[in-house]
């Protein structure tokens, strides 16, 4: 079977699986505003892997215009995702706030759960002291016109007195003990999943006990 045929069949089965009420959201982050680059939702390449880049190019997906953390999507909530706030990365009305609201399933394929960006949404909601609100002046293209936008990014404090790198081992251990964390390989690729509200509930409550619960 030709490679393109395999890919087409894969997405055919995925679309059949989620049905008319399901939605697929794939991160297509570019970090454009942090690098003083103009973000073009139609042409700016994803910086987080080939799967992400291939997904955004599919003719049935749409990509929103967030010039740091853009996502591409397909399905029931596609229009809502296209209209999420472009002014915040992890705050209210962000894509991560929306995923929590609809209790999306957070899935990692072929990557560590320690790379889950949703974690920073929890950190902002809690207001951890090792991050702060940093403003970026972004530029993005809409209808062939360059638009300016200010974006709030809950960024790491580089001078914090300890490592601020994500480490979700303690959280996933708790979730696994409650049968809320699934470790199920997808063929030869590692696969992990958890529902957004479970992730939020247990990480937020744990931060109340230890503010450094989500980092090394």
Secondary structure in CASP SS format (residue, H / E / C, confidence):
PFRMAT SS
TARGET T0000
AUTHOR 0000-0000-0000
METHOD secondary structure of the structure
MODEL  1
X C 1.00
X C 1.00
X H 1.00
X H 1.00
X H 1.00
X H 1.00
X H 1.00
X H 1.00
X H 1.00
X H 1.00
X H 1.00
X H 1.00
X H 1.00
X H 1.00
X H 1.00
X H 1.00
X H 1.00
X H 1.00
X C 1.00
X C 1.00
X C 1.00
X C 1.00
X E 1.00
X E 1.00
X E 1.00
X E 1.00
X E 1.00
X C 1.00
X C 1.00
X C 1.00
X C 1.00
X H 1.00
X H 1.00
X H 1.00
X H 1.00
X C 1.00
X C 1.00
X E 1.00
X E 1.00
X E 1.00
X C 1.00
X C 1.00
X C 1.00
X C 1.00
X C 1.00
X C 1.00
X C 1.00
X C 1.00
X C 1.00
X H 1.00
X H 1.00
X H 1.00
X H 1.00
X H 1.00
X H 1.00
X H 1.00
X H 1.00
X C 1.00
X C 1.00
X C 1.00
X C 1.00
X E 1.00
X E 1.00
X C 1.00
X C 1.00
X C 1.00
X C 1.00
X C 1.00
X C 1.00
X C 1.00
X E 1.00
X E 1.00
X E 1.00
X E 1.00
X E 1.00
X C 1.00
X C 1.00
X H 1.00
X H 1.00
X H 1.00
X H 1.00
X H 1.00
X C 1.00
X C 1.00
X C 1.00
X C 1.00
X C 1.00
X E 1.00
X C 1.00
X C 1.00
X C 1.00
X C 1.00
X C 1.00
X C 1.00
X H 1.00
X H 1.00
X H 1.00
X H 1.00
X H 1.00
X H 1.00
X H 1.00
X C 1.00
X C 1.00
X C 1.00
X E 1.00
X E 1.00
X E 1.00
X E 1.00
X E 1.00
X C 1.00
X C 1.00
X C 1.00
X H 1.00
X H 1.00
X H 1.00
X C 1.00
X C 1.00
X H 1.00
X H 1.00
X H 1.00
X H 1.00
X H 1.00
X H 1.00
X H 1.00
X H 1.00
X H 1.00
X C 1.00
X C 1.00
X C 1.00
X C 1.00
X E 1.00
X E 1.00
X E 1.00
X E 1.00
X E 1.00
X E 1.00
X E 1.00
X E 1.00
X E 1.00
X E 1.00
X E 1.00
X E 1.00
X C 1.00
X C 1.00
X E 1.00
X E 1.00
X E 1.00
X E 1.00
X E 1.00
X E 1.00
X E 1.00
X E 1.00
X E 1.00
X E 1.00
X E 1.00
X E 1.00
X C 1.00
X C 1.00
X C 1.00
X C 1.00
X C 1.00
X C 1.00
X C 1.00
X C 1.00
X C 1.00
X E 1.00
X C 1.00
X C 1.00
X H 1.00
X H 1.00
X H 1.00
X H 1.00
X H 1.00
X H 1.00
X H 1.00
X H 1.00
X H 1.00
X C 1.00
X C 1.00
X C 1.00
X C 1.00
X E 1.00
X E 1.00
X C 1.00
X C 1.00
X E 1.00
X C 1.00
X C 1.00
X E 1.00
X C 1.00
X E 1.00
X E 1.00
X E 1.00
X E 1.00
X E 1.00
X H 1.00
X H 1.00
X H 1.00
X H 1.00
X H 1.00
X H 1.00
X H 1.00
X H 1.00
X H 1.00
X H 1.00
X H 1.00
X H 1.00
X H 1.00
X H 1.00
X C 1.00
X C 1.00
X C 1.00
X C 1.00
X C 1.00
X E 1.00
X C 1.00
END
